[in-house]
Amino acid sequence: MSIKERFSNRLSMLVKDFEIQKKELANEIGVSAVTITKYTNGVTMPSFEALSNLAAYFNVTVDYLLGRTEEPFLREDSVYFAPIGRIPYSFKISDSEELSGELEYIFGLTVWNMELPRDETALHQFLCFKFSSEANNQRLYDCLFLTDELNVGYFLYTMSKMLGLPFMDEYQGPLSKRSQYLANLLVWNENGIKAPKDVVELQKNNYLATLAIPTANERVRLDYTLTCGAEPHLQAWLKMRENERRTLLMRRLRRIKTNFR
């Protein structure tokens, strides 16, 4: 198969997967709709500039568009294509206990007002670990936040590596591309967040809490009082259709790549 054939196949697949009209795509990258049709039909190849714009729009590498690799994007970008998923885990708690299972996660942007245009430039990205009521998940939660049997810093480091999202990195200033990937961390427990000892328990169950990145061997106690306004935004994100979530995250990632090349 020639490079032209591989390119037309890849582009046709992306246009179909992202449910975008050729006219809309043409406007985004600065060519005509007829030109897009010629690309997808294998009649002609794009210019270097158009090829770069196509890769940026779909958040794939040029090598992927040309069929040189099967990996469409960099490892650090992968979480943007999986706004909701599961992470397998395995942690040794003691000589006699190894805890294994799957932890749900939700990655997205805070949606403050669903009635307003969804301009993601003013929004903040978050990563929420969801502990289900399943026994292993609850045991993991206890080990992390109640009994200190598992170091939270090590847990976050492990999750960061598995997700490909560098949320454990230190902020390196506005010109650092990696700093743009940092996310606010949240914990969602289906059985409720236990209040810290110095915080008065509220009568209403609270299921969401902020999670600060600990320093060294610092103990972590979740404080739901700092997250009282976050749950509606999390629910707003979950109510969006999958393609809407993906579009917002892709726009965010394209902006990062455009501004920090």
Buried (B, 14 or more C-beta within 10 A) or exposed (E): EEEBEBBBBBBBEBBEEBEBEBEEBBEBBEBEBEBBEBBBEBEEBBEEEBBBBBBBBBBBBBEBBBBEEEEBBEEBBBBBBBBBBEBEBEBEBEEEEEBEBBBBBBBBBBBEEEEEEBEBEEBEBBBBBBBBEEEBBBBBBBBBBEEBBBBBBEBBBBBBEBBBBBBBBEEEEEEBBBBBBBBBBBBBBBEBBBBBEEEEEEEEEBBBBBBBBBEEEEEBBBBBBEBEEBBEBBEBBBEBEEEBBBBBBBBBBBBBBEEEE
